[in-house]
Amino acid sequence: MSADFYGYEDLLSEEERKTLLRARDFMRTEVKPLVNEYWARGEFPRELIGKFRELGLAGVAYEGYGDPLPRGSHLLAGMLAAEYSRVDPSVATFFGVHNGLAMYSVYAGGDQEQRDRWLPAMAAMDKIGAFAMTEPLGGSDVAGGMRTTAKREGDTWVLNGAKRWIGNATFADLVVVWARDVDDNRVKGFVVETPAEGFVPVKIENKVAFRIVENAEITLNDVRVPEANRLRNIRSFRDVAEILRATRGGVAWQALGVMIGAYEAALAYAKERKQFGKPIAGFQLVQDLLVKSLGNITASWGMLVQLARLQDAGIFRDEQSSLAKAFVTARMREVVAWCRELLGGNGIVLDYDVARFFADAEAIYSFEGTREMNTLIVGKAVTGESAFV
């Protein structure tokens, strides 16, 4: 029985469904055989970059770059994000950082000349992107507490500071770095083309989640960036928040994919694993875990489908994407725990996939705004009172 219990994929057009199935086949045939090995090694399989290039789905959400998605693109884009995470959320994050955060920063934050300069190569995946906002000493206070600075010297900007948890940064060609202008105190965006003198990314080791994602801590020591590489349409953190609003919903779709992947692995295991002379799928408490998981998946599907419709209509708000991120990631945490419980001791080894989903869920739960911060964004919207600075 499919995890899409209410048939939400039927909302896609025939052409959209072909695109989804193409991504599904790619993830199952090219990615799935690699992920447990590379997760254990804590490395990103670089050979996948060429295969993603052949898949040809980077840039499809950006008109004029890549093959444009058909009408209803936010629904298909969301389902694609879930499809990638259904097999492996680390690989999905590699693609999401490049295709979402990095490309959308250029698309929304750059002028036409900048879009034409960088996006074709990014859409072709000849250039890989990264997005550098989070800092070692900061978190939810990034809007007012960004420590990385930018100082203009003629037609050049000089960047100093540090970034942390930056996905793709160890091998990215284009890194969107966010820094506070020391003259007007406003956050601005800069595209650093690597390698660059003074730009030093160091891979973060010893992670227990997202081990395939090559997160880095970046040191910026007098990194010189031409004025031509300053994103022209970014004038303050308010513009940055617009980018995060658009990508936050994608993280909720990613959480849905993790739930589906864990549920499918647990269901397959329950049908094969025998105890007391019969498959454990026939035990009441096992069915309870599966049905609770399916309920969370189905509820999250419904919320995200409506969010996609609001995005397509151009009327979705910050609090709507925040509610989706907070709610769906919390449900994801429940599902991966139930699925791990179902597998018993086998739920803590990579061989059955659930352990990987269980660990990786913790990263998704925390990034793109913690549950607490997204809750307070929604709380401000419903009460009219701000409970945070």
C-alpha positions in Angstrom: 0.0 0.0 0.0 1.4 3.4 -1.0 2.3 6.0 1.6 0.3 8.4 -0.6 -2.8 7.0 1.1 -5.2 9.7 -0.2 -3.7 9.9 -3.7 -2.2 13.4 -3.6 0.1 12.6 -6.5 -3.1 12.4 -8.7 -3.2 16.2 -8.5 -0.3 16.4 -10.8 -0.7 16.7 -14.5 0.4 13.8 -16.8 3.6 15.8 -17.7 4.3 16.6 -14.1 3.9 13.0 -13.1 6.4 11.9 -15.7 8.9 14.3 -14.2 8.3 13.0 -10.7 8.7 9.4 -11.9 11.9 10.3 -13.7 13.3 11.6 -10.4 12.0 8.6 -8.5 13.7 6.2 -10.9 17.0 8.2 -10.7 17.0 8.2 -6.8 16.3 4.5 -6.6 18.7 3.3 -9.3 21.6 5.8 -9.0 21.5 7.1 -5.4 20.1 4.4 -3.1 22.9 1.9 -3.8 25.5 4.4 -2.6 24.0 6.1 0.4 24.6 3.7 3.3 28.3 3.3 2.4 28.9 7.1 2.0 26.8 7.8 5.1 29.1 5.5 7.1 32.2 7.2 5.6 30.9 10.7 6.2 31.6 11.7 2.6 29.6 13.1 -0.3 29.7 10.8 -3.4 31.1 13.3 -5.9 30.2 11.0 -8.8 26.6 11.9 -8.3 27.1 15.5 -9.5 27.5 14.3 -13.0 24.5 12.0 -12.7 22.4 14.9 -11.4 23.6 16.9 -14.4 22.3 14.2 -16.7 19.0 14.1 -14.8 18.5 17.7 -15.9 16.2 18.9 -13.1 18.3 21.7 -11.7 16.9 25.1 -12.5 13.5 23.9 -13.6 11.7 26.2 -11.2 13.4 29.3 -12.7 11.9 30.7 -15.9 14.5 31.0 -18.6 17.0 28.7 -16.9 16.7 25.0 -17.3 13.4 23.4 -18.6 10.5 25.3 -16.9 8.1 23.4 -14.8 4.5 23.3 -16.1 1.7 25.1 -14.3 1.3 24.1 -10.7 5.1 24.2 -10.3 5.2 24.6 -6.6 3.3 21.4 -6.1 5.6 19.5 -8.4 8.7 21.2 -6.9 7.5 20.1 -3.4 6.9 16.6 -4.4 10.3 16.4 -6.1 11.9 17.6 -2.8 10.0 14.8 -0.9 11.0 12.3 -3.6 14.7 13.0 -3.1 14.4 12.7 0.7 12.4 9.6 0.4 15.6 7.8 -0.6 18.2 10.0 1.3 17.8 13.4 2.9 21.5 14.2 2.8 21.6 13.9 -1.0 18.3 15.8 -1.1 20.0 18.6 0.9 23.0 18.7 -1.4 20.5 19.3 -4.3 18.3 21.6 -2.3 21.1 23.9 -1.2 22.3 24.2 -4.8 19.0 24.3 -6.6 17.1 26.1 -3.8 19.0 28.4 -1.5 21.9 29.2 -3.8 20.1 29.5 -7.1 17.1 31.2 -5.6 19.4 33.8 -3.9 20.8 34.6 -7.3 17.4 34.5 -9.1 15.6 36.6 -6.5 18.5 38.7 -5.2 20.4 39.4 -8.4 19.7 41.7 -11.3 19.2 40.4 -14.9 22.9 40.6 -15.7 23.8 38.5 -12.6 21.1 35.9 -13.3 22.4 35.5 -16.9 26.0 35.3 -15.7 25.5 32.6 -13.1 22.3 30.7 -13.4 22.8 28.9 -16.8 25.9 27.2 -15.4 24.2 26.4 -12.1 21.1 25.0 -14.0 23.5 22.8 -16.0 25.3 21.9 -12.7 28.6 22.9 -14.2 28.8 25.3 -11.2 27.7 24.1 -7.8 26.3 26.6 -5.3 26.3 27.0 -1.5 24.5 29.4 0.8 26.5 30.9 3.7 24.4 32.5 6.4 24.7 30.6 9.7 27.6 31.6 12.0 29.6 29.8 14.7 28.4 32.2 17.5 24.9 32.8 16.1 21.6 31.0 15.4 18.1 32.4 15.6 19.4 35.9 16.2 20.9 36.1 12.7 18.7 39.0 11.6 20.2 41.4 14.1 23.3 39.5 15.2 25.2 38.8 12.1 28.9 39.2 12.8 30.4 38.7 9.3 31.2 42.2 7.9 31.5 43.7 4.5 33.5 46.9 3.9 33.4 48.7 0.6 36.7 49.9 -0.9 36.1 51.5 -4.2 34.7 48.8 -6.6 35.6 46.0 -4.2 34.1 44.7 -1.0 36.2 43.2 1.8 34.5 40.4 3.8 35.6 39.2 7.2 34.1 36.8 9.6 33.1 33.1 9.8 30.2 30.9 8.8 29.3 27.4 10.0 27.1 24.5 8.9 27.5 25.5 5.2 26.4 22.6 3.0 28.4 22.0 -0.2 31.0 24.5 0.9 33.9 22.2 0.6 33.5 21.8 -3.2 31.1 24.7 -4.2 32.1 26.9 -7.1 29.8 29.8 -6.1 29.1 30.6 -2.5 26.4 33.2 -1.6 27.8 34.9 1.5 25.7 37.1 3.7 27.4 39.9 5.6 26.6 43.1 7.4 27.7 46.4 5.7 29.8 48.3 8.3 28.7 51.6 6.8 24.9 51.3 6.8 24.5 48.2 9.1 22.4 46.4 6.5 22.8 42.8 5.5 23.9 42.3 1.9 24.6 39.3 -0.3 27.8 38.5 -2.2 28.7 35.7 -4.6 32.2 34.5 -3.8 33.7 32.6 -6.7 36.0 29.9 -5.4 38.9 29.4 -4.9 39.3 32.9 -3.4 42.2 34.2 -1.3 41.2 34.3 2.3 38.2 32.0 1.9 38.9 28.8 3.8 36.2 26.1 4.2 37.0 23.2 6.6 34.7 20.2 6.7 32.9 19.6 9.9 33.6 16.1 11.2 32.0 13.7 13.7 28.4 14.4 12.8 25.7 11.9 13.8 23.2 13.3 11.2 23.5 14.3 7.6 26.8 12.6 7.3 26.8 12.7 3.6 26.3 16.5 3.5 29.7 18.1 3.5 29.0 20.9 5.9 31.9 23.3 6.5 33.0 26.0 8.8 34.2 28.9 6.6 36.8 31.5 7.6 36.7 34.8 5.7 39.9 36.7 6.1 39.9 39.9 3.9 38.1 38.1 1.1 37.9 40.6 -1.7 34.7 40.5 -3.9 34.0 42.9 -6.8 31.0 45.1 -6.6 29.7 43.3 -9.6 29.2 40.2 -7.4 27.0 42.0 -4.8 23.4 40.8 -5.3 21.8 44.0 -6.5 18.2 43.3 -5.3 19.2 42.6 -1.7 18.9 45.8 0.3 18.3 44.6 3.8 17.6 41.4 5.8 13.9 41.8 4.9 14.9 40.8 1.3 16.8 37.8 2.7 13.8 36.8 4.7 11.8 36.6 1.5 14.3 34.0 0.2 14.0 32.0 3.4 10.2 32.1 3.4 10.2 30.5 -0.1 12.7 27.8 0.9 11.3 27.0 4.3 8.3 25.2 2.7 10.8 23.0 0.8 12.2 21.8 4.1 8.7 20.7 5.2 8.4 18.7 2.0 11.8 17.2 2.7 10.5 16.1 6.1 7.6 14.5 4.4 10.0 12.5 2.3 11.9 11.3 5.3 8.6 10.1 6.9 7.7 8.2 3.7 11.1 6.6 3.4 11.1 5.5 7.0 7.5 4.2 6.8 8.2 2.3 3.6 11.3 0.6 5.1 9.4 -0.3 8.3 6.4 -1.7 6.4 8.6 -3.8 4.2 10.5 -5.1 7.2 7.3 -5.9 9.1 6.1 -8.1 6.2 9.3 -10.0 6.1 10.3 -10.3 9.8 8.8 -13.3 11.5 8.2 -13.8 15.2 6.2 -16.5 16.9 5.8 -18.2 13.5 4.2 -15.3 11.6 5.2 -11.9 10.0 5.2 -9.2 12.7 2.9 -7.2 10.3 0.1 -9.3 11.7 0.6 -8.1 15.2 -1.7 -5.4 16.6 1.0 -3.2 18.2 3.0 -3.3 15.0 0.0 -2.2 12.9 -0.6 0.6 15.5 2.9 2.0 14.8 2.4 1.8 11.1 -1.0 3.4 11.1 0.1 6.3 13.4 3.0 6.9 11.0 0.7 6.8 8.0 -1.7 9.3 9.7 1.2 11.8 10.2 2.3 11.4 6.6 -1.3 11.9 5.3 -1.9 15.0 7.5 1.4 16.5 6.3 0.6 15.8 2.7 -2.6 17.8 3.0 -1.0 20.8 4.7 1.8 20.9 2.1 -0.5 20.5 -0.9 -2.5 23.5 0.2 0.7 25.5 1.0 1.8 24.8 -2.6 -1.5 26.1 -3.9 -1.1 29.3 -1.9 2.4 29.7 -3.4 1.1 29.2 -6.9 -1.5 31.9 -6.2 1.2 34.2 -4.9 -0.6 34.8 -1.6 1.2 32.6 0.9 2.6 34.3 4.0 5.6 33.8 6.3 3.5 32.3 9.1 2.0 29.7 6.7 5.4 28.3 5.7 6.6 28.5 9.3 3.6 26.5 10.5 4.3 23.9 7.8 8.0 23.6 8.8 7.2 23.4 12.5 4.3 21.0 12.2 5.7 18.6 9.6 9.1 18.3 11.1 7.6 17.5 14.5 5.4 14.8 12.9 8.6 13.5 11.1 10.3 13.1 14.5 7.5 10.9 15.7 7.4 8.8 12.6 11.1 8.0 12.5 11.0 7.0 16.2 8.0 4.7 15.7 9.7 3.1 12.7 12.9 2.6 14.6 10.8 1.1 17.4 9.2 -1.3 15.0 12.6 -2.6 13.9 13.8 -3.2 17.4 17.6 -3.8 17.5 17.7 -3.7 13.7 16.5 -0.1 13.9 20.0 1.1 14.9 22.0 -0.4 12.1 22.3 1.1 8.5 21.4 -2.2 6.8 17.6 -1.5 7.0 17.8 2.3 6.2 15.5 3.4 9.1 18.5 4.2 11.4 19.7 6.7 8.7 16.3 8.4 8.5 16.1 8.4 12.3 19.5 10.2 12.6 19.0 12.6 9.7 15.6 13.7 10.9 17.3 15.6 13.7 19.1 17.9 11.3 15.9 18.7 9.4 14.1 19.4 12.6 16.6 22.1 13.5 17.6 23.9 10.3 15.7 26.6 8.3 14.4 27.9 11.6 14.0 25.9 14.8 10.5 24.6 15.8 10.5 27.2 18.5 11.2 30.2 16.3 8.8 29.1 13.6 6.2 28.6 16.4 6.7 32.2 17.5 6.4 33.5 14.0 3.0 31.8 13.8 2.2 32.9 17.4 2.8 36.5 16.5 0.5 36.2 13.4 -2.4 34.7 15.4 -2.2 36.9 18.5 -0.8 40.2 17.1 1.8 40.1 19.9 5.5 39.4 19.4 7.1 37.0 21.9 10.6 37.4 20.5 13.0 40.2 19.8 
